[in-house]
Amino acid sequence: MNIRNHRSHWALGLLLATLALSARAETYALDWDQALAKAAAEPERYAIARPVSIDAARDGRWSRDGEQAVWTMELSVPGALSLAFHASQLQLPAQASLSVGAQRLTAAEAGDGDYWSRPQTGDQLRLEARMPLLAAAGYTLRIDQLQAGFRDPQAPAPAALSAKAGSVCAINFSCSARNQALDWGQSVVAITVLNAIGCTATLVNNSQQDGRPYLLTASHCRQLNGVRGDPQAAAASVQVYWNAVSPCGSDLAAASSAAQETSSGAYHRAESSDVWLLELKNPPPAGAKPYWAGIDASDQPASGELTGIHHGGRLARQIVWGSSPPTLTILGLSIGDLPVWKMLSELGAAAAGSSGSALFVGDGKVVGVLSASSNCDAYPLPSLYYSRLAPAWTGDGSNGGSLRPWLDPANLGRQIPAKSGTGGSASGGSGGSTVADAPGSGQGGGGAPGALLLLPMLLAGGFRYGRKTLS
C-alpha cells in the first residue's frame, strides 16, 4: 500500500511539473463604452458583468511546492477598477485553501459550491489554490462570470468624497444620531448584490422572536440593465457589511472599508412591489452587536419624528430626519402603481446606495423601504419615497409574494416589536429626538454640499437619474 501511494505521489509530481510549462495569463476584454451606456440609468451599479468560461481542470497553472500542489491563475480586465467573480462550482478538498487577491478561503468556508468572491481593487486578479499533493484531484473551480468595476467599491462615491461636519446632504450618523436611533442603527447594513450593485438593508424581527436573520431591502437592488433577474441567484450573491460607521468629524469612509464585520450569502424569501425580503444563510456576526428592528405594516404608523438610516454614496452610515408625519401616495408608473410613504427630509438626503433603507417612525418600527428620492437641493425640501410594507404584508397571498408568512408565523398581527441582540424584545423608542442637530443648527452632518448621486427615479423603462417631479 505504501509503495502504491509513493508511485501515485511521484506520478502526480511529474504531471504538475509538465502542466506548469503551459501556464499563461488570461485577459478578458470589455466594451466599456457600450457597457457603461447600459449601466448609466442605474446609479447603484458599480460593476459590469463579463461572461467567461474558466475551468481549473483546463485553465491556469499547476506547480508543486514541497508536499503541496499549487494551482494559480491570473485574470485581467483592462480598464477595470476592481475585479470579482462568480463560480458556479467550487470544491476545496480538506486542508485546501483558495486565495482570491488578498482574501483567503478555506474548505470549511467554501459553502455549497456556488461562490461569489469579494471585489478586489485593480484590473488584475490572482487566484491561488493550495492543497496536499494527493488531494489535487478533488479540487474543482468553474467560473462563469467576472464583475469588472467601473467605480471602485473600496472608495467613496465621487460626489461624496468629503463628509465632514457642516454639510446638509450626507449626515454622518455618528455625529447626529441620538437616543433610540443609536439602537436602530445597529439593524442597518450596507449590502452588495451580484457584485455589481450597492444598496442598504435592515435586519428585522419576526413574531416568534427567534433571531432569524431576515433582511428587508428593495427589489430593484437586483436590477441590471433594466431587468430583475433570478431572485434566488441574486440573494446568494449578497455580501453584508455590518457596523459601517465613521467617527464624527472625519470623512465618511466607503462602507466596505468602514465595516467592522462582514458576512455572505442569503436566501430569497419573498417580494412584493419594490419590497424584497431575504434571510441570511448565517446568523449575524456576534461582533456586529445586531439589533432586530420592529415592523409596522398597519398603514397607520405611530405619530412622531421620521428617521431614515442608510449607506448613501456607498459610504458609512448616515441619517435623514423629518418632523412631519409621512403621507400616503402613489407613484404612477407605466409598469404599475407603487404605493409609497412620502417623507420630507429636514436634515440630510439620500443618494445612490440608499435604496432599500428603512423608514423608522416615532416608536421605532419600520414602515417602508426606500425606492426613490429627489435631489438634496430640491425645493422646499428633499422628498424620499418609501415602498409601504402594508400592501406587501399580504401581497398576492403566496409565501413568495407576501411578508406575513415569514415575519408573522405566530399570527400576532401587523405590528412586530424590535429585538435586541442580547435577547428579548426591545422597546424601540426611549423618548427624545433621534437627532442631535435641528435643521439649520450647522452641526453634525457630513458630505459635500451641492452635487450628490441620486437614487434611480422610477420611470417607464427603468430607473433614471434626475429630479423627481410628481403631479
GUKE-572972 format. One record per residue (C-alpha): residue number from 1; residue in three letters; x, y, z. Coordinates in steps of 0.2 Angstrom, whole numbers, plus 5000, padded with zeros to 4 digits. Layout:
% GUKE-572972
{papa NUM, "ALA", {X, Y, Z}}
...
This chain:
% GUKE-572972
{papa 1, "MET", {5000, 5000, 5000}}
{papa 2, "ASN", {5014, 5012, 5004}}
{papa 3, "ILE", {5023, 5008, 4988}}
{papa 4, "ARG", {5007, 5012, 4978}}
{papa 5, "ASN", {5005, 5028, 4987}}
{papa 6, "HIS", {5023, 5033, 4983}}
{papa 7, "ARG", {5021, 5029, 4965}}
{papa 8, "SER", {5005, 5040, 4964}}
{papa 9, "HIS", {5014, 5054, 4973}}
{papa 10, "TRP", {5028, 5053, 4961}}
{papa 11, "ALA", {5017, 5052, 4946}}
{papa 12, "LEU", {5007, 5067, 4951}}
{papa 13, "GLY", {5023, 5077, 4954}}
{papa 14, "LEU", {5028, 5073, 4936}}
{papa 15, "LEU", {5011, 5079, 4930}}
{papa 16, "LEU", {5012, 5095, 4940}}
{papa 17, "ALA", {5029, 5099, 4933}}
{papa 18, "THR", {5023, 5096, 4915}}
{papa 19, "LEU", {5007, 5107, 4917}}
{papa 20, "ALA", {5017, 5121, 4924}}
{papa 21, "LEU", {5026, 5123, 4907}}
{papa 22, "SER", {5009, 5128, 4899}}
{papa 23, "ALA", {5004, 5142, 4911}}
{papa 24, "ARG", {4998, 5158, 4904}}
{papa 25, "ALA", {4988, 5173, 4910}}
{papa 26, "GLU", {4971, 5177, 4904}}
{papa 27, "THR", {4965, 5194, 4898}}
{papa 28, "TYR", {4946, 5197, 4895}}
{papa 29, "ALA", {4942, 5212, 4885}}
{papa 30, "LEU", {4926, 5223, 4889}}
{papa 31, "ASP", {4917, 5235, 4878}}
{papa 32, "TRP", {4917, 5249, 4891}}
{papa 33, "ASP", {4908, 5262, 4880}}
{papa 34, "GLN", {4893, 5250, 4877}}
{papa 35, "ALA", {4893, 5243, 4895}}
{papa 36, "LEU", {4893, 5260, 4903}}
{papa 37, "ALA", {4879, 5266, 4892}}
{papa 38, "LYS", {4868, 5252, 4898}}
{papa 39, "ALA", {4873, 5255, 4916}}
{papa 40, "ALA", {4871, 5274, 4916}}
{papa 41, "ALA", {4852, 5273, 4921}}
{papa 42, "GLU", {4856, 5263, 4937}}
{papa 43, "PRO", {4867, 5273, 4949}}
{papa 44, "GLU", {4868, 5260, 4962}}
{papa 45, "ARG", {4879, 5250, 4949}}
{papa 46, "TYR", {4897, 5250, 4951}}
{papa 47, "ALA", {4902, 5235, 4940}}
{papa 48, "ILE", {4899, 5226, 4924}}
{papa 49, "ALA", {4896, 5208, 4922}}
{papa 50, "ARG", {4908, 5199, 4909}}
{papa 51, "PRO", {4903, 5181, 4905}}
{papa 52, "VAL", {4918, 5169, 4904}}
{papa 53, "SER", {4922, 5150, 4905}}
{papa 54, "ILE", {4936, 5146, 4916}}
{papa 55, "ASP", {4939, 5128, 4922}}
{papa 56, "ALA", {4953, 5124, 4934}}
{papa 57, "ALA", {4954, 5107, 4926}}
{papa 58, "ARG", {4959, 5115, 4909}}
{papa 59, "ASP", {4965, 5133, 4913}}
{papa 60, "GLY", {4978, 5140, 4925}}
{papa 61, "ARG", {4995, 5133, 4931}}
{papa 62, "TRP", {4999, 5119, 4942}}
{papa 63, "SER", {5015, 5118, 4951}}
{papa 64, "ARG", {5022, 5109, 4966}}
{papa 65, "ASP", {5029, 5117, 4982}}
{papa 66, "GLY", {5036, 5103, 4994}}
{papa 67, "GLU", {5021, 5092, 4998}}
{papa 68, "GLN", {5008, 5104, 4991}}
{papa 69, "ALA", {5000, 5105, 4974}}
{papa 70, "VAL", {4998, 5123, 4969}}
{papa 71, "TRP", {4986, 5130, 4956}}
{papa 72, "THR", {4987, 5148, 4951}}
{papa 73, "MET", {4979, 5159, 4938}}
{papa 74, "GLU", {4980, 5177, 4934}}
{papa 75, "LEU", {4965, 5186, 4927}}
{papa 76, "SER", {4964, 5204, 4919}}
{papa 77, "VAL", {4951, 5215, 4913}}
{papa 78, "PRO", {4960, 5231, 4906}}
{papa 79, "GLY", {4952, 5247, 4912}}
{papa 80, "ALA", {4943, 5239, 4927}}
{papa 81, "LEU", {4944, 5247, 4944}}
{papa 82, "SER", {4940, 5231, 4953}}
{papa 83, "LEU", {4938, 5213, 4949}}
{papa 84, "ALA", {4927, 5199, 4957}}
{papa 85, "PHE", {4920, 5183, 4950}}
{papa 86, "HIS", {4905, 5170, 4952}}
{papa 87, "ALA", {4910, 5152, 4952}}
{papa 88, "SER", {4896, 5140, 4948}}
{papa 89, "GLN", {4906, 5126, 4956}}
{papa 90, "LEU", {4919, 5127, 4969}}
{papa 91, "GLN", {4925, 5112, 4979}}
{papa 92, "LEU", {4940, 5113, 4990}}
{papa 93, "PRO", {4947, 5097, 4997}}
{papa 94, "ALA", {4951, 5096, 5016}}
{papa 95, "GLN", {4966, 5106, 5021}}
{papa 96, "ALA", {4965, 5116, 5005}}
{papa 97, "SER", {4963, 5135, 5003}}
{papa 98, "LEU", {4960, 5147, 4989}}
{papa 99, "SER", {4967, 5164, 4989}}
{papa 100, "VAL", {4957, 5177, 4979}}
{papa 101, "GLY", {4969, 5193, 4979}}
{papa 102, "ALA", {4970, 5197, 4997}}
{papa 103, "GLN", {4956, 5186, 5003}}
{papa 104, "ARG", {4959, 5168, 5008}}
{papa 105, "LEU", {4945, 5155, 5008}}
{papa 106, "THR", {4946, 5138, 5017}}
{papa 107, "ALA", {4937, 5122, 5013}}
{papa 108, "ALA", {4925, 5125, 5028}}
{papa 109, "GLU", {4921, 5142, 5021}}
{papa 110, "ALA", {4918, 5136, 5003}}
{papa 111, "GLY", {4900, 5133, 5006}}
{papa 112, "ASP", {4888, 5124, 4995}}
{papa 113, "GLY", {4899, 5126, 4979}}
{papa 114, "ASP", {4891, 5142, 4972}}
{papa 115, "TYR", {4903, 5156, 4977}}
{papa 116, "TRP", {4904, 5174, 4974}}
{papa 117, "SER", {4921, 5182, 4978}}
{papa 118, "ARG", {4923, 5199, 4986}}
{papa 119, "PRO", {4929, 5213, 4974}}
{papa 120, "GLN", {4947, 5217, 4974}}
{papa 121, "THR", {4954, 5233, 4969}}
{papa 122, "GLY", {4963, 5234, 4952}}
{papa 123, "ASP", {4961, 5227, 4934}}
{papa 124, "GLN", {4971, 5211, 4938}}
{papa 125, "LEU", {4966, 5197, 4950}}
{papa 126, "ARG", {4977, 5182, 4956}}
{papa 127, "LEU", {4970, 5166, 4961}}
{papa 128, "GLU", {4980, 5153, 4970}}
{papa 129, "ALA", {4974, 5136, 4977}}
{papa 130, "ARG", {4985, 5126, 4989}}
{papa 131, "MET", {4981, 5108, 4994}}
{papa 132, "PRO", {4990, 5092, 4999}}
{papa 133, "LEU", {4998, 5083, 4983}}
{papa 134, "LEU", {4986, 5068, 4983}}
{papa 135, "ALA", {4971, 5079, 4986}}
{papa 136, "ALA", {4973, 5089, 4970}}
{papa 137, "ALA", {4960, 5078, 4960}}
{papa 138, "GLY", {4947, 5084, 4972}}
{papa 139, "TYR", {4949, 5102, 4968}}
{papa 140, "THR", {4935, 5110, 4957}}
{papa 141, "LEU", {4933, 5128, 4951}}
{papa 142, "ARG", {4922, 5134, 4937}}
{papa 143, "ILE", {4920, 5152, 4934}}
{papa 144, "ASP", {4906, 5158, 4923}}
{papa 145, "GLN", {4906, 5177, 4926}}
{papa 146, "LEU", {4918, 5191, 4930}}
{papa 147, "GLN", {4912, 5208, 4938}}
{papa 148, "ALA", {4923, 5222, 4932}}
{papa 149, "GLY", {4921, 5238, 4942}}
{papa 150, "PHE", {4919, 5255, 4934}}
{papa 151, "ARG", {4918, 5263, 4951}}
{papa 152, "ASP", {4930, 5257, 4965}}
{papa 153, "PRO", {4919, 5248, 4978}}
{papa 154, "GLN", {4933, 5252, 4991}}
{papa 155, "ALA", {4932, 5271, 4988}}
{papa 156, "PRO", {4918, 5283, 4992}}
{papa 157, "ALA", {4907, 5288, 4978}}
{papa 158, "PRO", {4914, 5303, 4968}}
{papa 159, "ALA", {4901, 5315, 4973}}
{papa 160, "ALA", {4903, 5312, 4991}}
{papa 161, "LEU", {4922, 5312, 4994}}
{papa 162, "SER", {4920, 5325, 5008}}
{papa 163, "ALA", {4909, 5321, 5023}}
{papa 164, "LYS", {4914, 5332, 5037}}
{papa 165, "ALA", {4903, 5342, 5049}}
{papa 166, "GLY", {4893, 5356, 5041}}
{papa 167, "SER", {4885, 5348, 5026}}
{papa 168, "VAL", {4867, 5347, 5023}}
{papa 169, "CYS", {4867, 5332, 5012}}
{papa 170, "ALA", {4876, 5317, 5019}}
{papa 171, "ILE", {4873, 5317, 5038}}
{papa 172, "ASN", {4886, 5307, 5047}}
{papa 173, "PHE", {4876, 5295, 5059}}
{papa 174, "SER", {4890, 5296, 5072}}
{papa 175, "CYS", {4888, 5315, 5073}}
{papa 176, "SER", {4869, 5316, 5073}}
{papa 177, "ALA", {4860, 5301, 5079}}
{papa 178, "ARG", {4854, 5301, 5097}}
{papa 179, "ASN", {4843, 5291, 5109}}
{papa 180, "GLN", {4834, 5276, 5101}}
{papa 181, "ALA", {4841, 5279, 5084}}
{papa 182, "LEU", {4858, 5273, 5091}}
{papa 183, "ASP", {4849, 5256, 5093}}
{papa 184, "TRP", {4840, 5257, 5076}}
{papa 185, "GLY", {4857, 5260, 5068}}
{papa 186, "GLN", {4863, 5243, 5073}}
{papa 187, "SER", {4850, 5235, 5062}}
{papa 188, "VAL", {4856, 5244, 5046}}
{papa 189, "VAL", {4869, 5236, 5035}}
{papa 190, "ALA", {4877, 5240, 5018}}
{papa 191, "ILE", {4874, 5226, 5005}}
{papa 192, "THR", {4881, 5222, 4988}}
{papa 193, "VAL", {4871, 5212, 4976}}
{papa 194, "LEU", {4878, 5202, 4961}}
{papa 195, "ASN", {4895, 5210, 4964}}
{papa 196, "ALA", {4888, 5225, 4955}}
{papa 197, "ILE", {4875, 5234, 4965}}
{papa 198, "GLY", {4877, 5244, 4981}}
{papa 199, "CYS", {4861, 5246, 4992}}
{papa 200, "THR", {4856, 5247, 5010}}
{papa 201, "ALA", {4846, 5234, 5020}}
{papa 202, "THR", {4838, 5232, 5038}}
{papa 203, "LEU", {4839, 5217, 5050}}
{papa 204, "VAL", {4820, 5215, 5055}}
{papa 205, "ASN", {4812, 5204, 5069}}
{papa 206, "ASN", {4798, 5192, 5067}}
{papa 207, "SER", {4784, 5187, 5079}}
{papa 208, "GLN", {4792, 5172, 5085}}
{papa 209, "GLN", {4807, 5182, 5092}}
{papa 210, "ASP", {4819, 5168, 5087}}
{papa 211, "GLY", {4833, 5179, 5079}}
{papa 212, "ARG", {4831, 5173, 5062}}
{papa 213, "PRO", {4841, 5185, 5051}}
{papa 214, "TYR", {4828, 5192, 5039}}
{papa 215, "LEU", {4834, 5207, 5029}}
{papa 216, "LEU", {4822, 5220, 5021}}
{papa 217, "THR", {4828, 5229, 5006}}
{papa 218, "ALA", {4822, 5235, 4989}}
{papa 219, "SER", {4818, 5223, 4974}}
{papa 220, "HIS", {4826, 5235, 4962}}
{papa 221, "CYS", {4843, 5232, 4971}}
{papa 222, "ARG", {4845, 5216, 4959}}
{papa 223, "GLN", {4841, 5226, 4943}}
{papa 224, "LEU", {4854, 5225, 4929}}
{papa 225, "ASN", {4851, 5234, 4913}}
{papa 226, "GLY", {4833, 5236, 4917}}
{papa 227, "VAL", {4830, 5218, 4921}}
{papa 228, "ARG", {4827, 5210, 4938}}
{papa 229, "GLY", {4835, 5193, 4937}}
{papa 230, "ASP", {4833, 5177, 4946}}
{papa 231, "PRO", {4829, 5182, 4965}}
{papa 232, "GLN", {4837, 5166, 4972}}
{papa 233, "ALA", {4854, 5169, 4962}}
{papa 234, "ALA", {4854, 5187, 4967}}
{papa 235, "ALA", {4851, 5183, 4985}}
{papa 236, "ALA", {4865, 5170, 4985}}
{papa 237, "SER", {4877, 5184, 4980}}
{papa 238, "VAL", {4873, 5196, 4994}}
{papa 239, "GLN", {4888, 5202, 5004}}
{papa 240, "VAL", {4884, 5211, 5020}}
{papa 241, "TYR", {4894, 5225, 5028}}
{papa 242, "TRP", {4890, 5227, 5047}}
{papa 243, "ASN", {4893, 5242, 5058}}
{papa 244, "ALA", {4900, 5253, 5044}}
{papa 245, "VAL", {4902, 5269, 5053}}
{papa 246, "SER", {4914, 5284, 5053}}
{papa 247, "PRO", {4919, 5294, 5068}}
{papa 248, "CYS", {4911, 5311, 5069}}
{papa 249, "GLY", {4921, 5325, 5061}}
{papa 250, "SER", {4930, 5313, 5049}}
{papa 251, "ASP", {4927, 5310, 5031}}
{papa 252, "LEU", {4914, 5296, 5028}}
{papa 253, "ALA", {4924, 5281, 5023}}
{papa 254, "ALA", {4917, 5268, 5010}}
{papa 255, "ALA", {4905, 5256, 5019}}
{papa 256, "SER", {4916, 5241, 5013}}
{papa 257, "SER", {4931, 5248, 5022}}
{papa 258, "ALA", {4922, 5255, 5037}}
{papa 259, "ALA", {4913, 5239, 5041}}
{papa 260, "GLN", {4918, 5230, 5057}}
{papa 261, "GLU", {4911, 5213, 5052}}
{papa 262, "THR", {4906, 5205, 5035}}
{papa 263, "SER", {4895, 5190, 5030}}
{papa 264, "SER", {4890, 5182, 5014}}
{papa 265, "GLY", {4875, 5174, 5006}}
{papa 266, "ALA", {4856, 5174, 5008}}
{papa 267, "TYR", {4840, 5166, 5003}}
{papa 268, "HIS", {4826, 5174, 4993}}
{papa 269, "ARG", {4810, 5173, 5004}}
{papa 270, "ALA", {4798, 5185, 4997}}
{papa 271, "GLU", {4795, 5201, 4986}}
{papa 272, "SER", {4780, 5212, 4983}}
{papa 273, "SER", {4781, 5228, 4973}}
{papa 274, "ASP", {4798, 5235, 4977}}
{papa 275, "VAL", {4799, 5226, 4994}}
{papa 276, "TRP", {4812, 5212, 4995}}
{papa 277, "LEU", {4814, 5200, 5010}}
{papa 278, "LEU", {4830, 5190, 5012}}
{papa 279, "GLU", {4836, 5178, 5025}}
{papa 280, "LEU", {4854, 5177, 5028}}
{papa 281, "LYS", {4862, 5160, 5027}}
{papa 282, "ASN", {4871, 5163, 5043}}
{papa 283, "PRO", {4867, 5172, 5059}}
{papa 284, "PRO", {4874, 5190, 5061}}
{papa 285, "PRO", {4892, 5190, 5067}}
{papa 286, "ALA", {4892, 5192, 5086}}
{papa 287, "GLY", {4904, 5207, 5085}}
{papa 288, "ALA", {4891, 5216, 5075}}
{papa 289, "LYS", {4880, 5218, 5090}}
{papa 290, "PRO", {4865, 5216, 5080}}
{papa 291, "TYR", {4848, 5224, 5083}}
{papa 292, "TRP", {4832, 5217, 5075}}
{papa 293, "ALA", {4821, 5231, 5070}}
{papa 294, "GLY", {4802, 5231, 5073}}
{papa 295, "ILE", {4789, 5231, 5060}}
{papa 296, "ASP", {4773, 5241, 5057}}
{papa 297, "ALA", {4763, 5235, 5042}}
{papa 298, "SER", {4747, 5243, 5048}}
{papa 299, "ASP", {4747, 5258, 5037}}
{papa 300, "GLN", {4743, 5268, 5052}}
{papa 301, "PRO", {4761, 5272, 5059}}
{papa 302, "ALA", {4764, 5280, 5076}}
{papa 303, "SER", {4765, 5299, 5076}}
{papa 304, "GLY", {4781, 5307, 5079}}
{papa 305, "GLU", {4798, 5310, 5070}}
{papa 306, "LEU", {4803, 5301, 5055}}
{papa 307, "THR", {4821, 5294, 5054}}
{papa 308, "GLY", {4829, 5286, 5039}}
{papa 309, "ILE", {4846, 5277, 5041}}
{papa 310, "HIS", {4856, 5272, 5025}}
{papa 311, "HIS", {4873, 5270, 5016}}
{papa 312, "GLY", {4871, 5283, 5003}}
{papa 313, "GLY", {4885, 5285, 4991}}
{papa 314, "ARG", {4891, 5268, 4996}}
{papa 315, "LEU", {4898, 5277, 5012}}
{papa 316, "ALA", {4897, 5274, 5030}}
{papa 317, "ARG", {4881, 5275, 5040}}
{papa 318, "GLN", {4871, 5291, 5038}}
{papa 319, "ILE", {4854, 5298, 5044}}
{papa 320, "VAL", {4839, 5308, 5037}}
{papa 321, "TRP", {4826, 5316, 5048}}
{papa 322, "GLY", {4809, 5324, 5047}}
{papa 323, "SER", {4797, 5331, 5060}}
{papa 324, "SER", {4781, 5330, 5049}}
{papa 325, "PRO", {4771, 5314, 5048}}
{papa 326, "PRO", {4773, 5304, 5031}}
{papa 327, "THR", {4760, 5305, 5018}}
{papa 328, "LEU", {4752, 5290, 5009}}
{papa 329, "THR", {4754, 5292, 4990}}
{papa 330, "ILE", {4756, 5283, 4974}}
{papa 331, "LEU", {4770, 5284, 4961}}
{papa 332, "GLY", {4761, 5281, 4945}}
{papa 333, "LEU", {4771, 5271, 4933}}
{papa 334, "SER", {4769, 5263, 4916}}
{papa 335, "ILE", {4773, 5246, 4924}}
{papa 336, "GLY", {4760, 5249, 4938}}
{papa 337, "ASP", {4757, 5259, 4953}}
{papa 338, "LEU", {4770, 5259, 4968}}
{papa 339, "PRO", {4761, 5263, 4985}}
{papa 340, "VAL", {4774, 5273, 4995}}
{papa 341, "TRP", {4776, 5284, 5010}}
{papa 342, "LYS", {4782, 5301, 5006}}
{papa 343, "MET", {4794, 5309, 5018}}
{papa 344, "LEU", {4800, 5327, 5018}}
{papa 345, "SER", {4818, 5327, 5025}}
{papa 346, "GLU", {4823, 5342, 5035}}
{papa 347, "LEU", {4840, 5335, 5039}}
{papa 348, "GLY", {4850, 5325, 5026}}
{papa 349, "ALA", {4846, 5317, 5010}}
{papa 350, "ALA", {4848, 5301, 5000}}
{papa 351, "ALA", {4860, 5295, 4987}}
{papa 352, "ALA", {4864, 5280, 4976}}
{papa 353, "GLY", {4867, 5266, 4989}}
{papa 354, "SER", {4852, 5272, 5000}}
{papa 355, "SER", {4840, 5261, 4990}}
{papa 356, "GLY", {4831, 5248, 5002}}
{papa 357, "SER", {4835, 5258, 5018}}
{papa 358, "ALA", {4821, 5258, 5031}}
{papa 359, "LEU", {4810, 5272, 5037}}
{papa 360, "PHE", {4808, 5272, 5056}}
{papa 361, "VAL", {4793, 5280, 5063}}
{papa 362, "GLY", {4791, 5288, 5081}}
{papa 363, "ASP", {4790, 5271, 5090}}
{papa 364, "GLY", {4805, 5264, 5081}}
{papa 365, "LYS", {4796, 5252, 5069}}
{papa 366, "VAL", {4800, 5251, 5051}}
{papa 367, "VAL", {4785, 5255, 5039}}
{papa 368, "GLY", {4794, 5255, 5022}}
{papa 369, "VAL", {4810, 5253, 5011}}
{papa 370, "LEU", {4817, 5267, 5001}}
{papa 371, "SER", {4813, 5266, 4982}}
{papa 372, "ALA", {4816, 5284, 4976}}
{papa 373, "SER", {4821, 5301, 4981}}
{papa 374, "SER", {4823, 5319, 4974}}
{papa 375, "ASN", {4839, 5329, 4974}}
{papa 376, "CYS", {4847, 5335, 4990}}
{papa 377, "ASP", {4844, 5353, 4984}}
{papa 378, "ALA", {4825, 5350, 4980}}
{papa 379, "TYR", {4814, 5364, 4985}}
{papa 380, "PRO", {4807, 5366, 4998}}
{papa 381, "LEU", {4814, 5350, 5005}}
{papa 382, "PRO", {4821, 5334, 4998}}
{papa 383, "SER", {4807, 5321, 4996}}
{papa 384, "LEU", {4810, 5302, 5000}}
{papa 385, "TYR", {4798, 5289, 4994}}
{papa 386, "TYR", {4797, 5273, 5004}}
{papa 387, "SER", {4788, 5257, 4997}}
{papa 388, "ARG", {4775, 5254, 5010}}
{papa 389, "LEU", {4775, 5237, 5020}}
{papa 390, "ALA", {4757, 5236, 5022}}
{papa 391, "PRO", {4752, 5231, 5004}}
{papa 392, "ALA", {4767, 5219, 5004}}
{papa 393, "TRP", {4762, 5211, 5020}}
{papa 394, "THR", {4748, 5201, 5011}}
{papa 395, "GLY", {4755, 5204, 4994}}
{papa 396, "ASP", {4747, 5191, 4982}}
{papa 397, "GLY", {4744, 5179, 4996}}
{papa 398, "SER", {4758, 5167, 4992}}
{papa 399, "ASN", {4773, 5163, 5003}}
{papa 400, "GLY", {4784, 5170, 4989}}
{papa 401, "GLY", {4774, 5186, 4986}}
{papa 402, "SER", {4770, 5192, 5004}}
{papa 403, "LEU", {4779, 5196, 5020}}
{papa 404, "ARG", {4767, 5189, 5033}}
{papa 405, "PRO", {4771, 5171, 5031}}
{papa 406, "TRP", {4789, 5174, 5036}}
{papa 407, "LEU", {4788, 5189, 5048}}
{papa 408, "ASP", {4772, 5184, 5057}}
{papa 409, "PRO", {4772, 5165, 5059}}
{papa 410, "ALA", {4764, 5167, 5076}}
{papa 411, "ASN", {4749, 5176, 5069}}
{papa 412, "LEU", {4751, 5191, 5081}}
{papa 413, "GLY", {4746, 5204, 5068}}
{papa 414, "ARG", {4754, 5218, 5058}}
{papa 415, "GLN", {4765, 5225, 5072}}
{papa 416, "ILE", {4781, 5216, 5077}}
{papa 417, "PRO", {4791, 5223, 5091}}
{papa 418, "ALA", {4810, 5225, 5090}}
{papa 419, "LYS", {4823, 5213, 5097}}
{papa 420, "SER", {4839, 5217, 5105}}
{papa 421, "GLY", {4855, 5207, 5101}}
{papa 422, "THR", {4856, 5201, 5119}}
{papa 423, "GLY", {4839, 5193, 5118}}
{papa 424, "GLY", {4821, 5198, 5122}}
{papa 425, "SER", {4811, 5212, 5114}}
{papa 426, "ALA", {4816, 5230, 5114}}
{papa 427, "SER", {4805, 5245, 5117}}
{papa 428, "GLY", {4811, 5253, 5100}}
{papa 429, "GLY", {4808, 5271, 5107}}
{papa 430, "SER", {4815, 5278, 5123}}
{papa 431, "GLY", {4809, 5296, 5121}}
{papa 432, "GLY", {4819, 5311, 5115}}
{papa 433, "SER", {4823, 5317, 5097}}
{papa 434, "THR", {4833, 5304, 5086}}
{papa 435, "VAL", {4845, 5318, 5080}}
{papa 436, "ALA", {4856, 5330, 5090}}
{papa 437, "ASP", {4855, 5344, 5077}}
{papa 438, "ALA", {4839, 5353, 5072}}
{papa 439, "PRO", {4839, 5359, 5054}}
{papa 440, "GLY", {4849, 5375, 5052}}
{papa 441, "SER", {4860, 5372, 5068}}
{papa 442, "GLY", {4875, 5369, 5056}}
{papa 443, "GLN", {4882, 5355, 5067}}
{papa 444, "GLY", {4884, 5336, 5065}}
{papa 445, "GLY", {4882, 5331, 5047}}
{papa 446, "GLY", {4894, 5325, 5033}}
{papa 447, "GLY", {4895, 5326, 5014}}
{papa 448, "ALA", {4899, 5338, 5001}}
{papa 449, "PRO", {4885, 5351, 4999}}
{papa 450, "GLY", {4878, 5353, 4982}}
{papa 451, "ALA", {4882, 5339, 4970}}
{papa 452, "LEU", {4875, 5322, 4975}}
{papa 453, "LEU", {4872, 5305, 4967}}
{papa 454, "LEU", {4854, 5301, 4966}}
{papa 455, "LEU", {4843, 5286, 4968}}
{papa 456, "PRO", {4836, 5280, 4952}}
{papa 457, "MET", {4819, 5288, 4948}}
{papa 458, "LEU", {4805, 5276, 4945}}
{papa 459, "LEU", {4800, 5280, 4927}}
{papa 460, "ALA", {4795, 5270, 4912}}
{papa 461, "GLY", {4809, 5259, 4905}}
{papa 462, "GLY", {4818, 5258, 4922}}
{papa 463, "PHE", {4827, 5269, 4934}}
{papa 464, "ARG", {4835, 5285, 4929}}
{papa 465, "TYR", {4845, 5300, 4936}}
{papa 466, "GLY", {4836, 5316, 4938}}
{papa 467, "ARG", {4825, 5327, 4949}}
{papa 468, "LYS", {4809, 5319, 4954}}
{papa 469, "THR", {4793, 5328, 4948}}
{papa 470, "LEU", {4776, 5321, 4953}}
{papa 471, "SER", {4759, 5329, 4950}}
